[in-house]
Amino acid sequence: MLDTVSLRVAFAVVAVAVLVLFYFATYRRSRSTFTGWWIGSLALFVVSAGLYLFNGTPAQAVANPTANALAVGGAAGVWAAAQSLRGHDVRRGYLLPAPLVVLVVSLLDDPAHDKWAGGPFFLLGVASMMGLASRETWLAWRDLGRSDEHATEALALALVSGLMAVFYLGRAIAFVAVGPDHAVFEALFGSEVTTLLLLVLLVVVTFSMSNLAHAQRTAELSRQAASDELTGLLNRRGFLSQAEAVLARTDSPAGAAILIADFDGFKEINDSFGHLAGDRALAAFGEACRSAVRTGDIVGRMGGDEFAILLTEGSRAEEVAERISERFASTRVDAPLPTLSFGIAEADATTGLVETFGRADAALYRAKAAGRNRTARHGDGETTSI
């Protein structure tokens, strides 16, 4: 079997090659958060492997603890990549404690004479980060569904990161139980075995991440194409598409409703305070909508200052309109905010989305005609003041 130094050099060379190829072939095309975290992880693993080559030299006292911390940091980067795969915001503060603890413990544990200084903490640090990455990618696989064309890559990532977590946990247990110099530890968890395993896993993980990066970028482009840049809500095309899909997969759309909102006197704000003030009002309304609706409801900007909301429970429409108005009015911007008018129309089994939308629009104009700052429901002659 090759010696440890030769294997580590081989790992570093392969990792650098994969890093360069992944950067130019995948990251520069996708620019996705997912690929960015994997690039960072690869870089940390490469530097860590290089620093371990200083074992047995005077530089070991600093190089080895730093290598331990960077390896844990690389594993934390894999966890961050897995989180971003599911669309979650990565809290960088959660990634730092484990590498910092490993660094401090390794420095305090006589690293000048013991290449395994801080060993248990280092091994448990890698195991915990890879375990968290495995959990996230497993959930990503579940969210994708088995029929998705990229589900196999997500499952492979979950299994590989899980295998790494189990392997490093086994190393930690064996380290504490028999010590790193024991024959059992060397045979099952020694540096040679670990480096060979990492080489194989590096190829599998990079292949899976390349395919998933493409899928993530495609999804992001689709999201951007269906989103309104100013408010962060769906644009008209995105709203109609998603609303049609929701109603189509509902056995009976009865109970759902379309709620249309429109600013009262929006032109006066633009004329008196400028279009920037108008843009701030639109953005504030988008935030008010997001905070007022429930999961499953769909909100979109239909154009100008007109917005539409598909409510899965139409009986809540007046309540939602009132809540949006209150939260919108409480927003602080550098200009007076307009009042809002709403039109409501319930969906039913025989009425399509377009017709329901038209009914809600007609109800909106009735609310405007009744004095604005009101809510009107289709089929109801009354209007409700907000």
Number of C-alpha atoms within 10 A of each C-alpha: 6 9 9 17 18 12 20 24 17 16 22 22 15 16 23 17 12 17 20 16 12 20 18 10 12 20 21 12 12 21 14 20 21 27 27 20 21 28 24 17 24 25 20 21 24 24 18 24 26 19 21 21 19 18 20 14 11 11 15 21 22 17 22 30 31 23 28 30 28 26 27 34 27 29 31 28 27 26 28 28 28 30 24 22 24 17 14 11 11 16 10 11 7 10 19 14 13 20 24 17 17 30 24 14 19 28 19 12 17 15 21 19 14 16 20 19 23 24 23 20 21 27 23 21 28 27 26 21 25 29 23 22 27 27 19 24 27 22 19 22 22 13 12 16 13 12 8 10 11 18 19 18 20 26 20 20 28 26 16 19 28 21 17 24 25 16 19 24 20 17 25 24 16 19 20 11 11 12 17 19 10 13 12 14 20 17 11 15 20 17 18 20 15 19 21 17 13 15 17 11 17 17 14 15 19 20 17 17 25 20 16 21 24 20 16 23 18 14 12 15 13 12 13 15 14 21 20 20 12 13 20 17 23 26 23 18 16 23 23 22 13 17 20 15 11 16 20 13 9 12 8 13 20 17 15 22 26 29 30 30 26 23 22 19 14 18 15 12 19 16 11 11 14 13 13 13 19 25 15 18 28 23 18 21 25 23 18 20 26 16 12 17 20 13 8 11 17 23 28 28 26 21 11 10 18 16 25 28 24 31 25 24 17 20 13 14 27 20 13 19 25 18 18 23 23 15 16 23 19 12 15 12 13 12 16 14 24 20 18 25 28 34 31 31 28 26 25 16 12 10 13 14 19 11 13 20 24 16 21 26 26 19 27 28 17 23 24 22 10 16 12 23 20 24 29 28 26 20 11 10 9 13 22 15 14 18
